[in-house]
């Protein structure tokens, strides 16, 4: 490559690997980059998607909107449902449970919510003191109404979805509407420039694909980042003990079965089970450590969970999927002209569903500073590597927090909270939070992946105690806090009356999609729905802004 070429434009993007990560990358880049750029995705015909990542954060609303996919289409074709946060069951002894909702406490950015909670509502759970979302989840309420526009919300939400169907929807949209070139073939060789950049890749069929920027979405294989560039994996097994998962797809007993809008994470003797409700089935699984149980025992734990909660499910209908992983992340995510995304970049475990959000964050940073030439890329990649090393460390701290606060006494749980397994960064924060509640001052990056409100939900949901602030709660703040709680009680009654159940709303959305596909005019029906919604719940307000920056600086949680 000549010096002139090395400083040339970066117009040809080649994505190696499909699945959710690959097709999200293709969709975002094709939708955002100028017409001068070309996007090519190479997908092997014989490597299936893992297909067990079925939960997202609210960030996916913005991503799908950017790509140009309607929410109605997404929810219907991917059998999607609304996710309003996570519910944690039995992470402490005595039948304990709590929620980590996606909506931050009302007034969080104006008041010391922890102090207000302790002084004004000490007998109310933290999650209910200044927020309605946990109560709405418990009541089975959807986060919006049928008249609420696509991607707008009454209560902040992400999604549960069929990951395989999402990848298929993204693929069809990218190819048919965004001009993404789709190459089906198995990449078997990588060709380098003299300067070490990737010049092209070739498939087994002999097709050669030339590019300027290559994105590795080939999963744990790491075809480019690992096999070609040999970038080491940073293992975190000492802290994050889980390295295995088994999963099942459990049918509903009837078509009117309740659809829960939280991911239910239930602690077990050797790990924890996830329980995700889609429109047509549940996705359940057990995450565990091979140090403390084997695969057969893990399968039995999962079967026992299903039998206890869903006795109508027949064993013959259940087919296990297994996953082995080494928790960790790359020592570098962007090397030369190769950026890794998804599991080729890092994976810790499914708790709190951070995997897709990390892909979205990576794509956001790439788009906001898309390299224009080689010199620009060297600066951007350095900044990217620094930012994402920090982000992976914060993901680990936040996930470990859940385990460190447990009081369960099985060997697995004792090992999870062994002091030697807790990162120094988290240990210091836990000591700090004995004396003061988590705040933005503890998390100083301008785009924290988990804001301080999330730490408060988990800390106080798990029974952690912070000292009351030595600062007096002034009368103005006290009046404001009292007013917020009074207003929330009025709003709660309106929401209970006016918000439908998840099943009812999703059925109505599916009907709307069917009408749209059949070109049946639906304006009159929409006006009727709006009138009915207004009559039943005048106090419900929709948030229709594309970016909900009221929750935090990146609008993710």
Secondary structure, DSSP 4 states (H G I P E B T S, - for coil): --HHHHTS---EEEEE--HHHHHHHHHHHHHHS-TT-EEEEEE-TT--------B--THHHHHHHHHT--HHHHHHHTT-EEE-EEEEESSSTTT-EEEEESSPPTTTTTS-HHHHHHHH-TTS-HHHHS-SHHHHHHTTB-SS-TTSPTT-BSS--EEE--HHHHHHHHHHHHHHHS--EEEES-EEEEEE-TTS-EEEEEETT--EEE-SEEEE--GGG-TTTTTTT-PPEEE-TTT----EEEEEEEE-SSTT----SSEEEEEETTEEEEEEE-SSEEEEEEEE-TTT--HHHHHHHHHHHHHHH-TTS-GGG---EEEE---EEES-SEETTEEE-GGGTEE--SGGGHHHHHHHHHHHHHHHT---SHHHHHHHHHHHHHHHHHHHHHHHHHHHHHHHT----SHHHHHHT-GGGS-HHHHHHHHHTTTS---GGG--STT-SS-HHHHHHHHHHTT---PPPSS---HHHHHHHHHHHHHHHHHHHHHHHHPPBHHHHHHHHHHHHHHHHTT---HHHHHHHHHHHHHH-TT---B--SS-TTS-TTS--
